[in-house]
Amino acid sequence: MPYKLLLIDIGGTNMRHAIASSDSDEINDINKTVFANMDEFEDKLKALIDINNIDILISSVAGPKINNSISMTNRNYIFDANKILKKFDLKECYLLNDWEAIAYSYDYVKDSIKNIKEGESFNENTLYLGPGTGLGAALSINNKTVLATEIGNTTNSVKYLMENFNIEHDNLHSLEDVISGSAISSIYKLKTNISISSEQILKKYEEKEQIAIEVIDGFIRSLAKLLSDLALTFNTGKGILLAGSLIRSLYPIINKNDFREAFIDNKKEIHKDMLDLISIGVITKERTPLYGNLNFYKKLKN
């Protein structure tokens, strides 16, 4: 008998969710539910489980996964899969880091990829990365094993990348302070003393405002240089895939030749040859964690 699955992706103020079946590759009823606090979240989660007669819950949450729980990065809440399993009387409950889920989504998103840089595979390692509120990344090996990372909270590359924005500031410490949607806003504010969203800065970029051009061009160049280092770190012979709404918005304005030059710049010739083989693409399909949650379950059961 097939089981009913609830797929959820939890953010700071909302959860995206969908219904699936254990005997199908389709997901249905994709929706977003807003909650004011985590008590309301649990109430709405219970309602979804009860109304849809859910047997199995597969969740993706932003934050480092330790054992079978995640302390959310944007809420004072620990998502503990074992406690959720018992509290809501589920048959099974699985928990993934949000970028772990995205890395599992490949089978569902592969037809939606647009290339920034062409390449040629030489192993089975694929890096998934996306600048959003923070910076998330995960490594997929052979489209089976996924390693979630906390790259956004590392610090070694920050001063080097800040050179692309022509700024020096003591309050930029972690990588996601330089490479994220929030970073675009904060760097623009450092230059102008004006606080606006990354979406508004992109609009100003399109309107040819000089500071917006400096920030967005510096961001794209920094992203290329970061990907270059990560490609060597993880030996990403199967390529790099970028995901998220910000990178989908940036894709049309990325100069592919300039991006490639920044990607292979300042490396030894043997490593330039290696980097030249690595493809870089943008996943244009939305709701990737939900598809990844389902694909994780399918791979687990197969």
C-alpha positions in Angstrom: 0.0 0.0 0.0 1.4 3.4 -0.9 2.2 6.0 1.8 1.2 9.6 1.6 4.2 12.0 1.9 4.3 15.6 3.1 7.3 17.5 1.7 8.1 20.8 3.5 10.8 23.4 3.2 11.0 25.7 6.2 12.1 29.3 6.2 12.1 32.0 8.9 8.4 33.0 8.4 6.9 30.4 6.0 7.0 26.9 4.9 6.6 25.7 1.4 4.9 22.3 1.2 3.6 19.7 -1.2 1.9 16.3 -1.2 3.4 13.2 -2.8 2.9 9.4 -2.8 5.5 6.7 -2.1 4.6 5.0 -5.4 4.8 8.1 -7.6 7.5 10.5 -8.9 5.0 13.5 -9.0 4.4 16.2 -6.4 1.1 18.0 -6.0 -0.5 20.9 -4.2 2.6 23.0 -3.9 1.8 25.9 -1.5 3.2 28.4 0.9 2.0 28.8 4.5 3.0 31.8 6.6 3.5 31.5 10.3 4.2 34.2 12.9 6.0 32.0 15.5 7.1 28.4 15.9 4.0 27.4 17.9 1.9 28.5 15.0 4.2 26.6 12.7 3.6 23.4 14.7 -0.2 24.0 14.6 -0.2 24.4 10.9 2.1 21.5 10.4 -0.3 19.3 12.4 -3.2 20.6 10.3 -1.4 19.6 7.1 -0.6 16.2 8.5 -4.2 15.5 9.7 -6.1 16.9 6.8 -4.0 15.0 4.2 -3.7 11.8 6.2 0.1 12.0 6.0 2.2 8.9 6.8 5.7 10.2 6.2 7.2 13.7 6.6 10.4 14.8 4.7 11.6 18.3 5.8 14.4 20.6 4.7 15.6 23.3 7.1 18.3 26.0 6.9 21.0 25.2 9.4 23.7 22.7 10.2 22.3 19.2 10.8 23.8 17.4 13.9 22.6 13.9 14.4 18.9 14.2 13.5 18.2 17.8 14.4 18.8 21.3 13.1 19.0 24.5 15.1 17.3 26.9 12.7 19.5 29.8 11.6 16.6 32.3 11.5 14.5 31.2 14.4 15.1 30.1 18.0 13.9 26.6 17.3 15.4 23.2 17.1 13.8 20.9 14.5 14.2 17.4 16.0 13.0 14.7 13.6 12.7 12.1 16.3 10.5 14.4 18.4 8.4 15.4 15.4 7.9 11.7 14.5 6.5 10.9 18.0 4.6 14.2 18.5 2.6 13.8 15.2 2.3 10.0 15.2 4.1 9.6 11.9 5.4 6.3 10.4 8.6 8.0 9.3 10.2 11.4 9.5 13.3 12.6 7.7 15.3 15.8 8.0 17.6 17.4 5.5 19.6 20.6 5.5 18.1 22.9 2.9 21.1 22.7 0.5 21.3 18.9 1.1 17.8 18.8 -0.3 18.7 21.0 -3.3 21.6 18.7 -4.1 19.1 15.8 -4.2 16.9 17.6 -6.7 19.0 17.0 -9.8 16.8 14.3 -11.4 13.9 16.8 -11.3 15.7 20.0 -12.3 18.3 18.8 -14.9 16.1 20.0 -17.8 15.8 23.5 -16.4 19.6 24.3 -16.3 21.0 27.2 -18.2 24.8 27.4 -18.6 27.0 30.3 -17.7 30.0 28.2 -18.7 30.2 25.0 -20.8 32.4 22.2 -19.6 33.4 18.6 -19.9 32.9 16.1 -17.1 35.9 14.3 -15.6 34.5 12.9 -12.4 31.1 12.6 -10.6 31.4 15.5 -8.1 28.8 18.3 -8.4 28.8 21.4 -6.2 25.4 23.1 -5.5 25.6 26.7 -4.3 23.3 29.7 -3.8 23.5 33.2 -2.4 20.2 34.1 -0.7 19.7 35.5 2.8 22.9 33.6 3.6 25.2 31.4 1.4 24.4 27.7 1.1 26.2 24.9 -0.5 26.3 21.1 -0.8 28.4 18.6 -2.6 26.8 15.7 -4.5 28.9 12.6 -5.4 27.7 10.4 -8.2 24.2 11.9 -7.8 23.8 9.6 -4.7 25.8 10.8 -1.7 25.3 14.4 -0.5 27.5 16.3 1.8 26.0 19.5 3.2 28.4 22.3 4.1 28.6 25.5 6.1 30.7 27.4 3.6 28.8 30.6 4.2 30.1 30.8 7.7 33.8 30.4 6.8 36.1 33.4 7.0 39.3 32.9 5.0 38.3 34.4 1.7 36.5 37.6 3.0 39.3 40.2 2.8 40.4 38.9 -0.6 36.9 39.2 -2.1 36.2 42.6 -0.6 38.8 44.0 -3.0 36.2 43.4 -5.8 33.9 46.0 -4.1 36.7 48.6 -3.3 35.8 48.6 0.4 37.4 47.8 3.7 35.2 47.2 6.7 35.7 45.5 10.0 32.1 44.2 10.3 32.3 41.9 7.3 33.5 38.6 8.8 32.0 35.6 7.2 31.8 34.6 3.5 28.0 35.2 3.4 28.8 38.8 4.5 30.3 39.2 1.0 28.4 36.6 -1.1 24.6 36.7 -0.5 21.6 38.8 -1.2 22.0 40.3 2.3 25.6 41.2 1.4 24.5 43.1 -1.7 22.3 45.2 0.5 24.9 45.8 3.2 27.7 46.7 0.8 25.4 49.1 -1.0 24.6 50.7 2.3 28.3 51.0 3.2 28.8 52.9 0.0 25.7 55.1 0.1 24.3 55.0 3.7 21.0 53.9 2.1 19.4 50.7 3.2 17.5 48.9 0.3 16.9 45.3 -0.8 19.0 43.4 -3.3 16.0 43.4 -5.6 15.9 47.2 -5.5 19.7 47.4 -6.1 19.2 45.2 -9.2 16.6 47.6 -10.4 19.0 50.5 -9.9 21.7 48.5 -11.8 19.3 48.2 -14.7 18.8 52.0 -14.5 22.6 52.4 -14.8 23.1 53.8 -11.3 26.9 53.8 -10.8 27.1 52.6 -7.2 24.6 49.7 -8.0 26.8 48.8 -11.0 29.9 48.7 -8.8 28.1 46.5 -6.2 26.5 44.1 -8.7 29.6 43.8 -10.9 31.8 43.3 -7.8 29.4 40.6 -6.5 29.4 38.7 -9.8 33.2 38.8 -10.0 33.5 37.7 -6.3 31.1 34.8 -7.0 33.2 33.6 -9.9 36.4 33.8 -7.9 34.8 32.0 -5.0 33.5 29.2 -7.3 37.1 28.9 -8.7 38.5 28.1 -5.2 35.6 25.8 -4.4 36.0 23.9 -7.7 39.6 23.2 -6.7 38.6 22.4 -3.1 35.9 19.8 -4.0 37.3 18.8 -7.4 34.0 19.4 -9.1 34.5 17.5 -12.3 30.7 17.1 -12.9 30.2 20.9 -12.6 28.8 23.6 -10.4 25.0 24.3 -10.2 23.7 27.6 -8.8 20.2 27.9 -7.4 17.9 30.4 -5.8 15.9 33.4 -6.8 18.8 35.8 -6.6 21.0 33.9 -9.0 18.0 33.4 -11.4 17.6 37.3 -11.4 21.4 37.8 -11.9 21.7 35.2 -14.8 20.5 37.5 -17.6 23.1 40.2 -16.8 26.1 37.9 -16.3 28.7 38.4 -19.0 29.8 34.9 -19.6 33.2 35.7 -21.0 34.1 38.0 -18.0 32.7 35.3 -15.6 34.9 32.6 -17.2 38.0 34.9 -17.0 37.4 35.6 -13.3 36.8 31.9 -12.7 40.2 30.8 -14.1 42.2 34.0 -13.2 45.3 33.8 -11.0 45.7 30.1 -11.1 48.6 27.9 -12.3 48.3 26.7 -15.9 47.6 23.1 -14.9 44.7 24.3 -12.7 43.5 26.7 -15.4 43.2 23.7 -17.7 41.2 21.8 -15.0 38.9 24.8 -14.3 38.3 25.2 -18.0 36.7 21.8 -18.1 34.2 22.6 -15.3 30.7 23.6 -16.3 28.7 26.2 -14.4 25.0 26.3 -14.7 21.9 28.0 -13.1 18.9 26.0 -12.0 15.9 27.9 -13.2 13.3 25.6 -11.7 11.7 26.9 -8.5 10.9 24.9 -5.3 14.0 22.8 -5.6 14.1 21.7 -2.0 10.7 20.1 -2.3 11.8 18.1 -5.3 15.0 17.2 -3.5 13.1 16.0 -0.5 11.1 13.6 -2.6 14.1 12.4 -4.6 16.0 11.8 -1.3 13.2 9.5 -0.2 13.1 7.7 -3.5 16.8 7.1 -3.4 16.6 5.9 0.2 13.9 3.4 -0.6 15.6 2.2 -3.8 
